[in-house]
Amino acid sequence: SITGQRAAENPIVGTWDLLADSELGVNQRTLVINPDMTGTYGGGDFDDFPLSDVKLDGNTATMNVTIEAQGFELPSTITLEFDGDTVSGKLDYGQGESTITGKRR
């Protein structure tokens, strides 16, 4: 016979409804993280931009995304702390930061 234990589900996989608060105001965004650690960040007045280099350390995830806004490309780093069905953190776009809060859809 075979015995085993099911691996814990990756806590960051899913669709997350976010609010990004920066000097530009509070904007709704959507973060999608797939089981293979690919995904997108966008929504609201943004397109969906692909994530790269998604890493999880405990409940903290970091990922990179290049946001295109008003003809400019902004290479950005997102750092998020996941706590069950809620998330908080920041998006650093080089010229400033957005504070992010959200919940799993």
Phi and psi restraints in degrees (range 20) as a CNS / XPLOR table:
assign (resid 1 and name C) (resid 2 and name N)
       (resid 2 and name CA) (resid 2 and name C) 1.0 -118.7 20.0 2
assign (resid 2 and name N) (resid 2 and name CA)
       (resid 2 and name C) (resid 3 and name N) 1.0 133.6 20.0 2
assign (resid 2 and name C) (resid 3 and name N)
       (resid 3 and name CA) (resid 3 and name C) 1.0 -122.4 20.0 2
assign (resid 3 and name N) (resid 3 and name CA)
       (resid 3 and name C) (resid 4 and name N) 1.0 154.5 20.0 2
assign (resid 3 and name C) (resid 4 and name N)
       (resid 4 and name CA) (resid 4 and name C) 1.0 -169.7 20.0 2
assign (resid 4 and name N) (resid 4 and name CA)
       (resid 4 and name C) (resid 5 and name N) 1.0 179.7 20.0 2
assign (resid 4 and name C) (resid 5 and name N)
       (resid 5 and name CA) (resid 5 and name C) 1.0 -131.2 20.0 2
assign (resid 5 and name N) (resid 5 and name CA)
       (resid 5 and name C) (resid 6 and name N) 1.0 133.0 20.0 2
assign (resid 5 and name C) (resid 6 and name N)
       (resid 6 and name CA) (resid 6 and name C) 1.0 -67.9 20.0 2
assign (resid 6 and name N) (resid 6 and name CA)
       (resid 6 and name C) (resid 7 and name N) 1.0 135.7 20.0 2
assign (resid 6 and name C) (resid 7 and name N)
       (resid 7 and name CA) (resid 7 and name C) 1.0 -67.1 20.0 2
assign (resid 7 and name N) (resid 7 and name CA)
       (resid 7 and name C) (resid 8 and name N) 1.0 144.5 20.0 2
assign (resid 7 and name C) (resid 8 and name N)
       (resid 8 and name CA) (resid 8 and name C) 1.0 -64.2 20.0 2
assign (resid 8 and name N) (resid 8 and name CA)
       (resid 8 and name C) (resid 9 and name N) 1.0 140.6 20.0 2
assign (resid 8 and name C) (resid 9 and name N)
       (resid 9 and name CA) (resid 9 and name C) 1.0 -67.0 20.0 2
assign (resid 9 and name N) (resid 9 and name CA)
       (resid 9 and name C) (resid 10 and name N) 1.0 143.5 20.0 2
assign (resid 9 and name C) (resid 10 and name N)
       (resid 10 and name CA) (resid 10 and name C) 1.0 -61.4 20.0 2
assign (resid 10 and name N) (resid 10 and name CA)
       (resid 10 and name C) (resid 11 and name N) 1.0 122.6 20.0 2
assign (resid 10 and name C) (resid 11 and name N)
       (resid 11 and name CA) (resid 11 and name C) 1.0 -69.5 20.0 2
assign (resid 11 and name N) (resid 11 and name CA)
       (resid 11 and name C) (resid 12 and name N) 1.0 -12.5 20.0 2
assign (resid 11 and name C) (resid 12 and name N)
       (resid 12 and name CA) (resid 12 and name C) 1.0 -101.8 20.0 2
assign (resid 12 and name N) (resid 12 and name CA)
       (resid 12 and name C) (resid 13 and name N) 1.0 -9.8 20.0 2
assign (resid 12 and name C) (resid 13 and name N)
       (resid 13 and name CA) (resid 13 and name C) 1.0 -69.2 20.0 2
assign (resid 13 and name N) (resid 13 and name CA)
       (resid 13 and name C) (resid 14 and name N) 1.0 132.7 20.0 2
assign (resid 13 and name C) (resid 14 and name N)
       (resid 14 and name CA) (resid 14 and name C) 1.0 143.3 20.0 2
assign (resid 14 and name N) (resid 14 and name CA)
       (resid 14 and name C) (resid 15 and name N) 1.0 -170.7 20.0 2
assign (resid 14 and name C) (resid 15 and name N)
       (resid 15 and name CA) (resid 15 and name C) 1.0 -109.9 20.0 2
assign (resid 15 and name N) (resid 15 and name CA)
       (resid 15 and name C) (resid 16 and name N) 1.0 128.7 20.0 2
assign (resid 15 and name C) (resid 16 and name N)
       (resid 16 and name CA) (resid 16 and name C) 1.0 -120.2 20.0 2
assign (resid 16 and name N) (resid 16 and name CA)
       (resid 16 and name C) (resid 17 and name N) 1.0 128.5 20.0 2
assign (resid 16 and name C) (resid 17 and name N)
       (resid 17 and name CA) (resid 17 and name C) 1.0 -92.0 20.0 2
assign (resid 17 and name N) (resid 17 and name CA)
       (resid 17 and name C) (resid 18 and name N) 1.0 119.8 20.0 2
assign (resid 17 and name C) (resid 18 and name N)
       (resid 18 and name CA) (resid 18 and name C) 1.0 -117.0 20.0 2
assign (resid 18 and name N) (resid 18 and name CA)
       (resid 18 and name C) (resid 19 and name N) 1.0 156.4 20.0 2
assign (resid 18 and name C) (resid 19 and name N)
       (resid 19 and name CA) (resid 19 and name C) 1.0 -119.3 20.0 2
assign (resid 19 and name N) (resid 19 and name CA)
       (resid 19 and name C) (resid 20 and name N) 1.0 123.3 20.0 2
assign (resid 19 and name C) (resid 20 and name N)
       (resid 20 and name CA) (resid 20 and name C) 1.0 -107.2 20.0 2
assign (resid 20 and name N) (resid 20 and name CA)
       (resid 20 and name C) (resid 21 and name N) 1.0 118.9 20.0 2
assign (resid 20 and name C) (resid 21 and name N)
       (resid 21 and name CA) (resid 21 and name C) 1.0 -109.8 20.0 2
assign (resid 21 and name N) (resid 21 and name CA)
       (resid 21 and name C) (resid 22 and name N) 1.0 113.4 20.0 2
assign (resid 21 and name C) (resid 22 and name N)
       (resid 22 and name CA) (resid 22 and name C) 1.0 -138.1 20.0 2
assign (resid 22 and name N) (resid 22 and name CA)
       (resid 22 and name C) (resid 23 and name N) 1.0 -174.5 20.0 2
assign (resid 22 and name C) (resid 23 and name N)
       (resid 23 and name CA) (resid 23 and name C) 1.0 -64.5 20.0 2
assign (resid 23 and name N) (resid 23 and name CA)
       (resid 23 and name C) (resid 24 and name N) 1.0 -11.9 20.0 2
assign (resid 23 and name C) (resid 24 and name N)
       (resid 24 and name CA) (resid 24 and name C) 1.0 -88.9 20.0 2
assign (resid 24 and name N) (resid 24 and name CA)
       (resid 24 and name C) (resid 25 and name N) 1.0 0.1 20.0 2
assign (resid 24 and name C) (resid 25 and name N)
       (resid 25 and name CA) (resid 25 and name C) 1.0 110.5 20.0 2
assign (resid 25 and name N) (resid 25 and name CA)
       (resid 25 and name C) (resid 26 and name N) 1.0 -170.6 20.0 2
assign (resid 25 and name C) (resid 26 and name N)
       (resid 26 and name CA) (resid 26 and name C) 1.0 -101.9 20.0 2
assign (resid 26 and name N) (resid 26 and name CA)
       (resid 26 and name C) (resid 27 and name N) 1.0 123.7 20.0 2
assign (resid 26 and name C) (resid 27 and name N)
       (resid 27 and name CA) (resid 27 and name C) 1.0 -125.4 20.0 2
assign (resid 27 and name N) (resid 27 and name CA)
       (resid 27 and name C) (resid 28 and name N) 1.0 140.4 20.0 2
assign (resid 27 and name C) (resid 28 and name N)
       (resid 28 and name CA) (resid 28 and name C) 1.0 -78.3 20.0 2
assign (resid 28 and name N) (resid 28 and name CA)
       (resid 28 and name C) (resid 29 and name N) 1.0 136.4 20.0 2
assign (resid 28 and name C) (resid 29 and name N)
       (resid 29 and name CA) (resid 29 and name C) 1.0 -137.1 20.0 2
assign (resid 29 and name N) (resid 29 and name CA)
       (resid 29 and name C) (resid 30 and name N) 1.0 162.3 20.0 2
assign (resid 29 and name C) (resid 30 and name N)
       (resid 30 and name CA) (resid 30 and name C) 1.0 -127.2 20.0 2
assign (resid 30 and name N) (resid 30 and name CA)
       (resid 30 and name C) (resid 31 and name N) 1.0 131.9 20.0 2
assign (resid 30 and name C) (resid 31 and name N)
       (resid 31 and name CA) (resid 31 and name C) 1.0 -113.7 20.0 2
assign (resid 31 and name N) (resid 31 and name CA)
       (resid 31 and name C) (resid 32 and name N) 1.0 126.6 20.0 2
assign (resid 31 and name C) (resid 32 and name N)
       (resid 32 and name CA) (resid 32 and name C) 1.0 -118.8 20.0 2
assign (resid 32 and name N) (resid 32 and name CA)
       (resid 32 and name C) (resid 33 and name N) 1.0 124.4 20.0 2
assign (resid 32 and name C) (resid 33 and name N)
       (resid 33 and name CA) (resid 33 and name C) 1.0 -122.8 20.0 2
assign (resid 33 and name N) (resid 33 and name CA)
       (resid 33 and name C) (resid 34 and name N) 1.0 120.7 20.0 2
assign (resid 33 and name C) (resid 34 and name N)
       (resid 34 and name CA) (resid 34 and name C) 1.0 -88.4 20.0 2
assign (resid 34 and name N) (resid 34 and name CA)
       (resid 34 and name C) (resid 35 and name N) 1.0 161.2 20.0 2
assign (resid 34 and name C) (resid 35 and name N)
       (resid 35 and name CA) (resid 35 and name C) 1.0 -56.6 20.0 2
assign (resid 35 and name N) (resid 35 and name CA)
       (resid 35 and name C) (resid 36 and name N) 1.0 -27.5 20.0 2
assign (resid 35 and name C) (resid 36 and name N)
       (resid 36 and name CA) (resid 36 and name C) 1.0 -87.3 20.0 2
assign (resid 36 and name N) (resid 36 and name CA)
       (resid 36 and name C) (resid 37 and name N) 1.0 12.2 20.0 2
assign (resid 36 and name C) (resid 37 and name N)
       (resid 37 and name CA) (resid 37 and name C) 1.0 67.3 20.0 2
assign (resid 37 and name N) (resid 37 and name CA)
       (resid 37 and name C) (resid 38 and name N) 1.0 25.6 20.0 2
assign (resid 37 and name C) (resid 38 and name N)
       (resid 38 and name CA) (resid 38 and name C) 1.0 -99.5 20.0 2
assign (resid 38 and name N) (resid 38 and name CA)
       (resid 38 and name C) (resid 39 and name N) 1.0 171.9 20.0 2
assign (resid 38 and name C) (resid 39 and name N)
       (resid 39 and name CA) (resid 39 and name C) 1.0 168.9 20.0 2
assign (resid 39 and name N) (resid 39 and name CA)
       (resid 39 and name C) (resid 40 and name N) 1.0 -169.6 20.0 2
assign (resid 39 and name C) (resid 40 and name N)
       (resid 40 and name CA) (resid 40 and name C) 1.0 -141.0 20.0 2
assign (resid 40 and name N) (resid 40 and name CA)
       (resid 40 and name C) (resid 41 and name N) 1.0 156.9 20.0 2
assign (resid 40 and name C) (resid 41 and name N)
       (resid 41 and name CA) (resid 41 and name C) 1.0 -131.8 20.0 2
assign (resid 41 and name N) (resid 41 and name CA)
       (resid 41 and name C) (resid 42 and name N) 1.0 130.9 20.0 2
assign (resid 41 and name C) (resid 42 and name N)
       (resid 42 and name CA) (resid 42 and name C) 1.0 170.2 20.0 2
assign (resid 42 and name N) (resid 42 and name CA)
       (resid 42 and name C) (resid 43 and name N) 1.0 -142.7 20.0 2
assign (resid 42 and name C) (resid 43 and name N)
       (resid 43 and name CA) (resid 43 and name C) 1.0 91.1 20.0 2
assign (resid 43 and name N) (resid 43 and name CA)
       (resid 43 and name C) (resid 44 and name N) 1.0 172.6 20.0 2
assign (resid 43 and name C) (resid 44 and name N)
       (resid 44 and name CA) (resid 44 and name C) 1.0 64.7 20.0 2
assign (resid 44 and name N) (resid 44 and name CA)
       (resid 44 and name C) (resid 45 and name N) 1.0 -126.6 20.0 2
assign (resid 44 and name C) (resid 45 and name N)
       (resid 45 and name CA) (resid 45 and name C) 1.0 -88.2 20.0 2
assign (resid 45 and name N) (resid 45 and name CA)
       (resid 45 and name C) (resid 46 and name N) 1.0 8.1 20.0 2
assign (resid 45 and name C) (resid 46 and name N)
       (resid 46 and name CA) (resid 46 and name C) 1.0 -107.1 20.0 2
assign (resid 46 and name N) (resid 46 and name CA)
       (resid 46 and name C) (resid 47 and name N) 1.0 153.5 20.0 2
assign (resid 46 and name C) (resid 47 and name N)
       (resid 47 and name CA) (resid 47 and name C) 1.0 -70.6 20.0 2
assign (resid 47 and name N) (resid 47 and name CA)
       (resid 47 and name C) (resid 48 and name N) 1.0 174.6 20.0 2
assign (resid 47 and name C) (resid 48 and name N)
       (resid 48 and name CA) (resid 48 and name C) 1.0 -91.4 20.0 2
assign (resid 48 and name N) (resid 48 and name CA)
       (resid 48 and name C) (resid 49 and name N) 1.0 115.2 20.0 2
assign (resid 48 and name C) (resid 49 and name N)
       (resid 49 and name CA) (resid 49 and name C) 1.0 -99.6 20.0 2
assign (resid 49 and name N) (resid 49 and name CA)
       (resid 49 and name C) (resid 50 and name N) 1.0 137.8 20.0 2
assign (resid 49 and name C) (resid 50 and name N)
       (resid 50 and name CA) (resid 50 and name C) 1.0 -69.0 20.0 2
assign (resid 50 and name N) (resid 50 and name CA)
       (resid 50 and name C) (resid 51 and name N) 1.0 140.9 20.0 2
assign (resid 50 and name C) (resid 51 and name N)
       (resid 51 and name CA) (resid 51 and name C) 1.0 -83.2 20.0 2
assign (resid 51 and name N) (resid 51 and name CA)
       (resid 51 and name C) (resid 52 and name N) 1.0 152.7 20.0 2
assign (resid 51 and name C) (resid 52 and name N)
       (resid 52 and name CA) (resid 52 and name C) 1.0 -138.2 20.0 2
assign (resid 52 and name N) (resid 52 and name CA)
       (resid 52 and name C) (resid 53 and name N) 1.0 157.9 20.0 2
assign (resid 52 and name C) (resid 53 and name N)
       (resid 53 and name CA) (resid 53 and name C) 1.0 55.3 20.0 2
assign (resid 53 and name N) (resid 53 and name CA)
       (resid 53 and name C) (resid 54 and name N) 1.0 45.4 20.0 2
assign (resid 53 and name C) (resid 54 and name N)
       (resid 54 and name CA) (resid 54 and name C) 1.0 -74.9 20.0 2
assign (resid 54 and name N) (resid 54 and name CA)
       (resid 54 and name C) (resid 55 and name N) 1.0 124.1 20.0 2
assign (resid 54 and name C) (resid 55 and name N)
       (resid 55 and name CA) (resid 55 and name C) 1.0 -130.8 20.0 2
assign (resid 55 and name N) (resid 55 and name CA)
       (resid 55 and name C) (resid 56 and name N) 1.0 143.0 20.0 2
assign (resid 55 and name C) (resid 56 and name N)
       (resid 56 and name CA) (resid 56 and name C) 1.0 -122.4 20.0 2
assign (resid 56 and name N) (resid 56 and name CA)
       (resid 56 and name C) (resid 57 and name N) 1.0 127.6 20.0 2
assign (resid 56 and name C) (resid 57 and name N)
       (resid 57 and name CA) (resid 57 and name C) 1.0 -128.5 20.0 2
assign (resid 57 and name N) (resid 57 and name CA)
       (resid 57 and name C) (resid 58 and name N) 1.0 102.1 20.0 2
assign (resid 57 and name C) (resid 58 and name N)
       (resid 58 and name CA) (resid 58 and name C) 1.0 68.1 20.0 2
assign (resid 58 and name N) (resid 58 and name CA)
       (resid 58 and name C) (resid 59 and name N) 1.0 -120.8 20.0 2
assign (resid 58 and name C) (resid 59 and name N)
       (resid 59 and name CA) (resid 59 and name C) 1.0 -105.4 20.0 2
assign (resid 59 and name N) (resid 59 and name CA)
       (resid 59 and name C) (resid 60 and name N) 1.0 9.7 20.0 2
assign (resid 59 and name C) (resid 60 and name N)
       (resid 60 and name CA) (resid 60 and name C) 1.0 -106.8 20.0 2
assign (resid 60 and name N) (resid 60 and name CA)
       (resid 60 and name C) (resid 61 and name N) 1.0 127.7 20.0 2
assign (resid 60 and name C) (resid 61 and name N)
       (resid 61 and name CA) (resid 61 and name C) 1.0 -116.8 20.0 2
assign (resid 61 and name N) (resid 61 and name CA)
       (resid 61 and name C) (resid 62 and name N) 1.0 142.8 20.0 2
assign (resid 61 and name C) (resid 62 and name N)
       (resid 62 and name CA) (resid 62 and name C) 1.0 -123.0 20.0 2
assign (resid 62 and name N) (resid 62 and name CA)
       (resid 62 and name C) (resid 63 and name N) 1.0 148.0 20.0 2
assign (resid 62 and name C) (resid 63 and name N)
       (resid 63 and name CA) (resid 63 and name C) 1.0 -157.1 20.0 2
assign (resid 63 and name N) (resid 63 and name CA)
       (resid 63 and name C) (resid 64 and name N) 1.0 156.3 20.0 2
assign (resid 63 and name C) (resid 64 and name N)
       (resid 64 and name CA) (resid 64 and name C) 1.0 -111.2 20.0 2
assign (resid 64 and name N) (resid 64 and name CA)
       (resid 64 and name C) (resid 65 and name N) 1.0 148.2 20.0 2
assign (resid 64 and name C) (resid 65 and name N)
       (resid 65 and name CA) (resid 65 and name C) 1.0 -151.9 20.0 2
assign (resid 65 and name N) (resid 65 and name CA)
       (resid 65 and name C) (resid 66 and name N) 1.0 139.8 20.0 2
assign (resid 65 and name C) (resid 66 and name N)
       (resid 66 and name CA) (resid 66 and name C) 1.0 -104.2 20.0 2
assign (resid 66 and name N) (resid 66 and name CA)
       (resid 66 and name C) (resid 67 and name N) 1.0 113.7 20.0 2
assign (resid 66 and name C) (resid 67 and name N)
       (resid 67 and name CA) (resid 67 and name C) 1.0 -93.1 20.0 2
assign (resid 67 and name N) (resid 67 and name CA)
       (resid 67 and name C) (resid 68 and name N) 1.0 132.5 20.0 2
assign (resid 67 and name C) (resid 68 and name N)
       (resid 68 and name CA) (resid 68 and name C) 1.0 -105.4 20.0 2
assign (resid 68 and name N) (resid 68 and name CA)
       (resid 68 and name C) (resid 69 and name N) 1.0 120.4 20.0 2
assign (resid 68 and name C) (resid 69 and name N)
       (resid 69 and name CA) (resid 69 and name C) 1.0 -141.0 20.0 2
assign (resid 69 and name N) (resid 69 and name CA)
       (resid 69 and name C) (resid 70 and name N) 1.0 128.2 20.0 2
assign (resid 69 and name C) (resid 70 and name N)
       (resid 70 and name CA) (resid 70 and name C) 1.0 51.7 20.0 2
assign (resid 70 and name N) (resid 70 and name CA)
       (resid 70 and name C) (resid 71 and name N) 1.0 41.6 20.0 2
assign (resid 70 and name C) (resid 71 and name N)
       (resid 71 and name CA) (resid 71 and name C) 1.0 81.5 20.0 2
assign (resid 71 and name N) (resid 71 and name CA)
       (resid 71 and name C) (resid 72 and name N) 1.0 1.6 20.0 2
assign (resid 71 and name C) (resid 72 and name N)
       (resid 72 and name CA) (resid 72 and name C) 1.0 -111.1 20.0 2
assign (resid 72 and name N) (resid 72 and name CA)
       (resid 72 and name C) (resid 73 and name N) 1.0 145.8 20.0 2
assign (resid 72 and name C) (resid 73 and name N)
       (resid 73 and name CA) (resid 73 and name C) 1.0 -100.6 20.0 2
assign (resid 73 and name N) (resid 73 and name CA)
       (resid 73 and name C) (resid 74 and name N) 1.0 126.8 20.0 2
assign (resid 73 and name C) (resid 74 and name N)
       (resid 74 and name CA) (resid 74 and name C) 1.0 -117.1 20.0 2
assign (resid 74 and name N) (resid 74 and name CA)
       (resid 74 and name C) (resid 75 and name N) 1.0 95.1 20.0 2
assign (resid 74 and name C) (resid 75 and name N)
       (resid 75 and name CA) (resid 75 and name C) 1.0 -61.9 20.0 2
assign (resid 75 and name N) (resid 75 and name CA)
       (resid 75 and name C) (resid 76 and name N) 1.0 126.6 20.0 2
assign (resid 75 and name C) (resid 76 and name N)
       (resid 76 and name CA) (resid 76 and name C) 1.0 -133.1 20.0 2
assign (resid 76 and name N) (resid 76 and name CA)
       (resid 76 and name C) (resid 77 and name N) 1.0 154.3 20.0 2
assign (resid 76 and name C) (resid 77 and name N)
       (resid 77 and name CA) (resid 77 and name C) 1.0 -120.1 20.0 2
assign (resid 77 and name N) (resid 77 and name CA)
       (resid 77 and name C) (resid 78 and name N) 1.0 129.7 20.0 2
assign (resid 77 and name C) (resid 78 and name N)
       (resid 78 and name CA) (resid 78 and name C) 1.0 -107.0 20.0 2
assign (resid 78 and name N) (resid 78 and name CA)
       (resid 78 and name C) (resid 79 and name N) 1.0 130.0 20.0 2
assign (resid 78 and name C) (resid 79 and name N)
       (resid 79 and name CA) (resid 79 and name C) 1.0 -123.4 20.0 2
assign (resid 79 and name N) (resid 79 and name CA)
       (resid 79 and name C) (resid 80 and name N) 1.0 120.9 20.0 2
assign (resid 79 and name C) (resid 80 and name N)
       (resid 80 and name CA) (resid 80 and name C) 1.0 -131.2 20.0 2
assign (resid 80 and name N) (resid 80 and name CA)
       (resid 80 and name C) (resid 81 and name N) 1.0 142.2 20.0 2
assign (resid 80 and name C) (resid 81 and name N)
       (resid 81 and name CA) (resid 81 and name C) 1.0 -106.8 20.0 2
assign (resid 81 and name N) (resid 81 and name CA)
       (resid 81 and name C) (resid 82 and name N) 1.0 119.0 20.0 2
assign (resid 81 and name C) (resid 82 and name N)
       (resid 82 and name CA) (resid 82 and name C) 1.0 -97.4 20.0 2
assign (resid 82 and name N) (resid 82 and name CA)
       (resid 82 and name C) (resid 83 and name N) 1.0 133.5 20.0 2
assign (resid 82 and name C) (resid 83 and name N)
       (resid 83 and name CA) (resid 83 and name C) 1.0 -136.8 20.0 2
assign (resid 83 and name N) (resid 83 and name CA)
       (resid 83 and name C) (resid 84 and name N) 1.0 88.9 20.0 2
assign (resid 83 and name C) (resid 84 and name N)
       (resid 84 and name CA) (resid 84 and name C) 1.0 65.3 20.0 2
assign (resid 84 and name N) (resid 84 and name CA)
       (resid 84 and name C) (resid 85 and name N) 1.0 -116.7 20.0 2
assign (resid 84 and name C) (resid 85 and name N)
       (resid 85 and name CA) (resid 85 and name C) 1.0 -100.6 20.0 2
assign (resid 85 and name N) (resid 85 and name CA)
       (resid 85 and name C) (resid 86 and name N) 1.0 15.1 20.0 2
assign (resid 85 and name C) (resid 86 and name N)
       (resid 86 and name CA) (resid 86 and name C) 1.0 -123.0 20.0 2
assign (resid 86 and name N) (resid 86 and name CA)
       (resid 86 and name C) (resid 87 and name N) 1.0 159.1 20.0 2
assign (resid 86 and name C) (resid 87 and name N)
       (resid 87 and name CA) (resid 87 and name C) 1.0 -146.7 20.0 2
assign (resid 87 and name N) (resid 87 and name CA)
       (resid 87 and name C) (resid 88 and name N) 1.0 148.2 20.0 2
assign (resid 87 and name C) (resid 88 and name N)
       (resid 88 and name CA) (resid 88 and name C) 1.0 -150.0 20.0 2
assign (resid 88 and name N) (resid 88 and name CA)
       (resid 88 and name C) (resid 89 and name N) 1.0 156.1 20.0 2
assign (resid 88 and name C) (resid 89 and name N)
       (resid 89 and name CA) (resid 89 and name C) 1.0 165.2 20.0 2
assign (resid 89 and name N) (resid 89 and name CA)
       (resid 89 and name C) (resid 90 and name N) 1.0 -145.5 20.0 2
assign (resid 89 and name C) (resid 90 and name N)
       (resid 90 and name CA) (resid 90 and name C) 1.0 -150.2 20.0 2
assign (resid 90 and name N) (resid 90 and name CA)
       (resid 90 and name C) (resid 91 and name N) 1.0 158.3 20.0 2
assign (resid 90 and name C) (resid 91 and name N)
       (resid 91 and name CA) (resid 91 and name C) 1.0 -118.5 20.0 2
assign (resid 91 and name N) (resid 91 and name CA)
       (resid 91 and name C) (resid 92 and name N) 1.0 119.7 20.0 2
assign (resid 91 and name C) (resid 92 and name N)
       (resid 92 and name CA) (resid 92 and name C) 1.0 -102.4 20.0 2
assign (resid 92 and name N) (resid 92 and name CA)
       (resid 92 and name C) (resid 93 and name N) 1.0 112.5 20.0 2
assign (resid 92 and name C) (resid 93 and name N)
       (resid 93 and name CA) (resid 93 and name C) 1.0 -106.4 20.0 2
assign (resid 93 and name N) (resid 93 and name CA)
       (resid 93 and name C) (resid 94 and name N) 1.0 23.2 20.0 2
assign (resid 93 and name C) (resid 94 and name N)
       (resid 94 and name CA) (resid 94 and name C) 1.0 85.9 20.0 2
assign (resid 94 and name N) (resid 94 and name CA)
       (resid 94 and name C) (resid 95 and name N) 1.0 -44.5 20.0 2
assign (resid 94 and name C) (resid 95 and name N)
       (resid 95 and name CA) (resid 95 and name C) 1.0 -99.7 20.0 2
assign (resid 95 and name N) (resid 95 and name CA)
       (resid 95 and name C) (resid 96 and name N) 1.0 2.5 20.0 2
assign (resid 95 and name C) (resid 96 and name N)
       (resid 96 and name CA) (resid 96 and name C) 1.0 168.8 20.0 2
assign (resid 96 and name N) (resid 96 and name CA)
       (resid 96 and name C) (resid 97 and name N) 1.0 -171.4 20.0 2
assign (resid 96 and name C) (resid 97 and name N)
       (resid 97 and name CA) (resid 97 and name C) 1.0 -136.2 20.0 2
assign (resid 97 and name N) (resid 97 and name CA)
       (resid 97 and name C) (resid 98 and name N) 1.0 150.9 20.0 2
assign (resid 97 and name C) (resid 98 and name N)
       (resid 98 and name CA) (resid 98 and name C) 1.0 -112.5 20.0 2
assign (resid 98 and name N) (resid 98 and name CA)
       (resid 98 and name C) (resid 99 and name N) 1.0 137.6 20.0 2
assign (resid 98 and name C) (resid 99 and name N)
       (resid 99 and name CA) (resid 99 and name C) 1.0 -87.2 20.0 2
assign (resid 99 and name N) (resid 99 and name CA)
       (resid 99 and name C) (resid 100 and name N) 1.0 132.1 20.0 2
assign (resid 99 and name C) (resid 100 and name N)
       (resid 100 and name CA) (resid 100 and name C) 1.0 -116.7 20.0 2
assign (resid 100 and name N) (resid 100 and name CA)
       (resid 100 and name C) (resid 101 and name N) 1.0 133.2 20.0 2
assign (resid 100 and name C) (resid 101 and name N)
       (resid 101 and name CA) (resid 101 and name C) 1.0 -132.9 20.0 2
assign (resid 101 and name N) (resid 101 and name CA)
       (resid 101 and name C) (resid 102 and name N) 1.0 154.9 20.0 2
assign (resid 101 and name C) (resid 102 and name N)
       (resid 102 and name CA) (resid 102 and name C) 1.0 -178.1 20.0 2
assign (resid 102 and name N) (resid 102 and name CA)
       (resid 102 and name C) (resid 103 and name N) 1.0 -177.0 20.0 2
assign (resid 102 and name C) (resid 103 and name N)
       (resid 103 and name CA) (resid 103 and name C) 1.0 -146.7 20.0 2
assign (resid 103 and name N) (resid 103 and name CA)
       (resid 103 and name C) (resid 104 and name N) 1.0 157.6 20.0 2
assign (resid 103 and name C) (resid 104 and name N)
       (resid 104 and name CA) (resid 104 and name C) 1.0 -69.0 20.0 2
assign (resid 104 and name N) (resid 104 and name CA)
       (resid 104 and name C) (resid 105 and name N) 1.0 137.8 20.0 2
